[in-house]
Amino acid sequence: MVIIKQDDVIDSIADALQFISYYHPSDFITAMHAAWQHEESAAAKDAIAQILVNSRMCAEGRRPICQDTGIVTVFVKVGMEVQWDAELSLTDMINEGVRRAYLHPDNVLRASILDDPAGARTNTQDNTPAVIHYEIVAGDQVSVDVAAKGGGSENKAKMAMLNPSDSIVDWVLKTVPTMGAGWCPPGMLGIGIGGTAEKAAVLAKEVLMEPIDIQALMARGPQNRAEALRLELFEKVNQLGVGAQGLGGLTTVLDVKIKDFPTHAASLPVCMIPNCAATRHAHFVLDGSGPVLQTPPDLANWPQITLAGGDTSRRLNLDTVTPEDVQALQPGETVLLSGKMLTGRDAAHKRLIAMLDNGETLPVDLRGRMIYYVGPVDPVRDEAVGPAGPTTSTRMDKFTHQILAETGLIGMIGKAERGPLAIEAIREFGAVYLMAVGGAAYLVSKAITEAKVVAFPELGMEAIYEFEVKDMPVTVAVDSQGESVHQTGPAKWRGIIEQKIAVATLKG
């Protein structure tokens, strides 16, 4: 008889979540390095390089890969013969493991989970509760898959109830470009097919726990329809030219994973969930012998990559920047920022807009300043701030016109594309939007030398900070004339890829 102890569950969950916060899976590192070697787009290649350098730094420093340390999702398969030595329910054990992981003093993880989601949206302070899926299976073991899924990629999940005669390939190829770059490509696409609407979504999430193996599949060839569909979608999605961080390039996905389930004769449910460049998951099996602790990988698995830029990049002093300096910035250009910047994301923007509407004086003067869309991790040891990568900028689009019109703000920094309303506001007021690389949060934090909260401290990680930065790398994503590299880059590389295909066809 196998007896699983309460502490073994808690300790295994806590260890796995700490582990995946700073170690990428080795298959992801191998695939990203191959994508970096293969990439021909300079902007995309630099973005992938930053992600790989950040990954190695996190592995060495044991700090989070991304400031968004995710919502915890757990898949648990409980053997029918298992017995328990526990006072807590299994759900409570798992949540206690989450709590301990996210409050670990040596590597504090960001608490992002909000209770009362349609109301007060109050932070639970310890990232609980987890989303847990249970399955009762034969045997005397407990199999656990645990993941920490960032909000930027989760927000890009798509679902459709297709007709049985509809093409899944056509739906995916139509849908991926609408996802923009907020999911931080390159990553994986998990696709669930069949069952019911909610079953398709669970399948899509569950299949993202599998390792990247598309190259091995290409080498041996497909053995069933699902594998053939994976290969077709992998090739055709990459031909869209979206590229790393949506800047245009040869690699948009590292793998496409598919899991299906029998469905109703009248239905074809399909759900697609992307995994970002901060893909985080681990697996362990409890067999009654004690807690399962993850094995650290060999740092030799990480490639040694030197970042581009440096002496060739434009430098911008945020303390003396002028409208003329902003107007001189060119689309796609790399810029190194130094000086003082403010931060602010969804909750802070909502507060600022309410104050403007009420004629109140803002707690910070935005005139001539730049604001960084970020919710950082709390610092440990001698850090000025913890990992502080950008959040998805499109969520701030609805605030942009009023903020630019009424405060004198001249620049914004975030990740991914801006929508039409924001781009028009940037053009109208001669502002600029700069893009930092999503998935390079620890690397970005090393450019931050000082950090202090200057407004709305009660918002926690969503408070307004003032950062002092030194040579923080960004890309000009929307210039003062309204040109967006997230529009021009993918279009350019889609054309290049089409030309490559045409040439290859002629030679064939």
N, C-alpha and C positions, 0 to 999 in steps of 0.2 A: 504493500500500500504506500502510495506517494502522498506525503503531507507537505503542503506549501505553507510556509510561514509568512505572516503579515510583514515583518521587517524585510524579508527577502524581496517581496514585491516592491515595497517602497524604495529600498536601496537601489534596486535594479532600474526602476523608472528614473530616479533622480540622477543616477550615474549616466544613463543613456542620454538624457536631455542635456546635461553638462557636456558630455562628449561630443554630441552632434552640433553644439553651439559653436565649437571651434575647429572641428575636424570635418572637412568634406569627405564623402565616400571616395575611395581610391579610383573607382571606375569613372567618377565625374572628373577628377583631376586629369586622368589619362585622356578622356574625350575632349576636355577643354584645351589641353595642350596640343592635341592633334588639330583642333579647330584653329588655334593660334598659328600653327605652322602652315596651315592650308590657306588662311585668310589673305586676300589681296587688297581689301579696303583698309587704308591706313587708319582711319578713324575707328573702324571695328576692331582691327588688330590691337590698337592701343587700349581699347576698352577691355578686351579679353585679357591682355597683359596685366592691366590693373587688377582684374578679378583674381588672376593667378597669384600675383604678388601679394595681394591682400590675404588670400587663402593661406599662403605659407606663413605670413606674419601671424595670423591667428593661430595656426598650428603650433608655432614656436612660443607665442605669448599666452596661449590659452585664453583668448578673449573672443567675443562673438564675431562671426563672419559678417553679420549684418546687424544693424541697430534694431531692426524689427526681428526680435527673437521668436516671433510666431505665435500662432494658436496651436496648442498641442492636440494632435489627433492620434488615437491609439486603436489598433486592431488587435483584439484578443481572441484567441482560440483556446477554449477551456476543455480539457479532456474530461470525459464523463466519470472517470475513476478517481479524479483528484479529490483529496480531502484537504480541509483548511485548518490551520492553527492561527486563528485571527479573531479579533474583536470587531474590526471594521468590515464593512462590505468591500467587495473588490473595487467598486467605483471609488469609494472613499480612500482605499489604499493607493490607487493610481493618482488621485488628486493630491494626496499627501506627498507622493513622490514629486509631482509637478511643483508643489509649493516649496519643497526643500531645494529643488534644483534652481528655481528662479530667485530664491533668496540666499543662495550660497555666497558667503562674504568674499571669497577669493575670485569669484567670477559672477558678479551680479548680472542677471538677465532682465531685460526690460519687461515690465508688466504692461501688457497691451489689452487685456480682456476687460470689457465694460459690461456691467450688469444693467438691467433695464434698458435694452438696446434701442427701444423706440421711445424712451422717455428721458430720464435723468442721465443715462449713460455714465454710471459711476464706476470708476476703476476698482476692480477687486483686489488690487495691490499685490497679488501673488501669482497672477496669470492662470488661476483656476476659474472655472472648471474646464477640464479637457473634454473634447468630443470623443466618445468611446463607442466602438462597434464590437459587439460580442457575437461569437459563434460557438455553439456547443458541438464538440467533435469526439470521436472515439479516442481512447488512450488515457494515459496518466500523466500528461504534461500540460503546461500552459505556455503557448507560443504567443509572443508579443512583438508587434511591429509598432514603433513609435516614431512620430514625425513632428516637426515644428514648422508650420506653414506660414509664410509671410502674407500679410494682407494685400500687398501690391499684386502678387500673382493670384491669390485666391479671388480677388475682385474681378479678374478677367475670365473666370469660369463661364462657360457658355453651355446652354442646353437647348435642345430642340426635340419636338415630337414630330419626326418626319413621317411621311407616308411610306409604306413598305416599298414602293417603287422608286423612291427618291435615292439619289446618289449621296452616300456619306462623304466620298471624296470631294464632290462639288461643295457640299456644305462646309467642310473643313477649310477648303481653299478660299471660300467666300468669307468665312468667319475670322480666320487668323489675322488678316489685315485690320479688321475692326478692333482687335484687341490692343492695338498700339504697341508701345514699348514699356508700359507700366508693369509688365510681368518680368522684366529684366532678362530678355533673351541674351545669349542662347541658353536654353534649358530643355526640359522634356515636356511633351504633351501626353497626358494620360487621357485615354478615350474609353468611356464605358458605353457599351451597346447592348440594348435589350432590357429585359425585365420590365420594370415600370419606371416612371420618372425618377423616383428617389433611388431605385436600385442602380440605374445607370450612373447617377452621381457618385454613389458609394463605390461602384466598380472603377470609375475613373480615378478616384482618390487612392483606392487600394493598389491599383496597378503601378502607381508612381513609386511604390515601395520597392519595386524590382530594379535590379542593376541595369546599367546601360550596356546593351549587347547588340546594337544594330549592326555593327561592323562584322561581328561573328555571324549574324543572320545573313548578311549580304554574301559572306564567303561560302556558306553552306547552301543557301537558297531556301525559299519558303517551303514548308511542309503542309500548310493548311491555308485557308482563306484569310484568317486573321493575320498570319505572318506576311502573306502577300500584300495585304492592305497596309500593314506597317511600312513595308518597303516603299510602296507607291507613295504614301503620304510623306515619308521622310524625304524622298527625292523632290516631290512637288512643292512641299512647304518651303524647303530651302531655296527652290527656284523663285520664290516670291521676292527674294532680295531684301527682306526686312533687316536682317543682320543683327549683330550684337548691339544691344541698347537701342535698337531701331534706327541705327545710323546708316544702314545700307551695307550689305556684304554677302558673303557666300554661305555663312552658317547662321541659321535662325533657330534650328532645333538640333540637339545632340542625339535625340532618340524620340521615337513615337511608340508609346506602349498602348496596347489594346487588351481589354478584357470584356467578354460578352456573357450573356445569360439568355436562356429562352424567353421569348416574349409573346404577347398576344398577336393573333393573326392580323388584326387591324392596326398594329402599332409598330413603330421603329424609334424607340427612345434613344437619343444620343446625348452624351454629356462629354465635354472636353474641359479638362482642368490643366493649366500649365504649372510646371515647377520652375522656379526662378533660378538664377545663378547662385543663390544661397540654398541649394537643395540640401535638406537635412533629414536623415532618417536612419534608424538602426533596428536591428532584430535581435531578440534573445529568447531562450527557452528555459523555463523554470522546471526543474525535475525533482525538487525536494532536497538537493544537495547544498543549497545555499544561494545567496544572491549571485547574479551574473553581472560581472563588470566588463565593460568594453576594453578591447586591446588596442592601445595606441598604435597608429601606423608608423612606418618608417619614414622619416622626413626626406629620405632620398627619393621618395615617390614624387615629390614636388619638383618641377623644373626650375632651374635658375634662370630668371628672366630679368633683364634690365629695362626699366621704363624709358620710353622716348620722351622728348620734350626738352626740359631743362633750358639750355642756353638759347635754343631756337624759339622758345615760347615768349609771347608778349607778357609783360608783367603789369599788373594793375594795382595801384595803391588805393584801397577802399576809403582811406581817411582823407584823400585829396581828389577823388574821382570827380570829373565834371561831365556835363552832358556831351561835351565835345569828345571826351574820351570814350564815352559809350557809343557815340555815333561812328567812331573809327573802328569798332570791333567788326570783324568779318565772319560770316557764317562758316562754321566748321573749324574755326581757329581755336587752338589751344591757348588758354590764358592761365597764368598763375596769380592767384589773389593773395594779397597781404593787407593787414589792417583789421579794422573792426567791422563785423557784420552782425545783423540781428537775425534771430530765428523766429519762425512762426508757422504753424500748420493749421489744420481744420478748426480746432476749438478756439485758438487764438484769433484767427481771422474772423470767426463768427462774432467774437467779443468786440473786435475792433470795428466791424461794420455796425454793430448795434450802437456803439458809442458815437460813431460818426452820424448815424441816423438821429440820435438824440441830442446832437450838438455838443457833446461832451469833449473835453480835452483828452487826447490819447495819452496813455502812460509812457509812451516812447515817441520821440520825434523821428518820423520816417523820411523827412526831406533830405534828398541827396544820398540816401542810404540804400543798401541792398539787403534783402531778406532771404534767408535760407530755409527751405521747407524741410524741417528735420525734427525728429523726436529722439534725442540721444539716449544711450544707455548711461546709467549712473557710473561715475568714475570709481576705480579702485586704486589702491596704492598711490603712486605719484602722478596719476593721470590728471590732466586738466578736465577731461571729459571722456566718457567711454565711447565705443564705436558710434559714429555719427554720420552715417550715409544718408542720402536724400530720400524723401518720400515722393510718391507719385504726384506730379504737379497739376494734373488735370482736375484734381479735386478742389484746387484753389481757383480754377478758371472763373467761376461765377462771382468771385470777389474782386477779380483783377481790375476791371475798369474803374470801379469806385475807389479802390485803394490808390491806383495811379492818379486818378483825377483829383482826389481830395487831400492827398498826403505829400505828394512830391517824391515818392519812392521812384528810384531810377533803375532798379534791377532786381531780378529774382533768380534764385538758384534752386534746382530740384532735379528730378529724374524724369525721363521719358518726354513725350511730345506735349505741346499745348494745343488746345482746341481753337476753333475759328474765333470765338469771342475774345479769348485771351490774346491771340495773335493780332487781331485788329486793335485791341487796346494798346498793346505794345507798340504797334506802328503809329497809332494816333498820338501817343505821348512821347515817342522817341526813346522808349525804355529798351531794356535788353533782357533776354532770358538765357541763363547759363545752365548747362547740364553737367552734373557730377555723375559718376558711374555708380549705378545701383549694384550692390554686391561687393563694394570696396570700402565698407564702413570703417574698418579698423585703419586702413591706409589713410582715409580722409581724416580720421581723428588725430593722426600723428602731425597733421598740419595745424591743429588747434592748440595754441599755447596757453590761452586763458579762457575761462568760461564762467559767466555769472548770470543768475536769473535776474531780469530787470522788470518783469511784469507777469501777472497772473500765476504766482507760484503754486496756487491751489490746483492748477491743471497738471501738475507733475511733469511728465516728459513732454507735454504739450504746452508748457509755459514758454514765454518769450525769454530767450537767452541773448546775451551779447557775447559773441566769440571773438577772440583775437586770433587771426590766422597768419600763417607764414607759408607762402608758395602753395596754396591749395589749388590742385589742378582741376580745371573745368573746361568745357567746350562751349563755344558760342552756338546755341541751338536755335534761337530766334533773334535776328539782329534788329536794329532800330527801324529798319524799313519793312519788317514783317516777314522776312524770308526765313523759312523753317527748314533746317537740315533733316528733320524727320519726315518731311515731304519730298525734298529733293534727293536725299541719299538713297532711300529704298527705290525710288523711281529710276535713278541712274543705274543702280546695281541690278535691278530687274532687267533693264535693257542689256546690260553687259552679259548677264547670264543667258538671256535669250539668244544673243549673238554667238556665245560659246556653243550653245546647243545646235544652232543652225550650222556653224562651221563643222562641228563634229558629225552632224548628219550628212553633210556633203562629202566629208572624207570617208564616211562609212559606206 
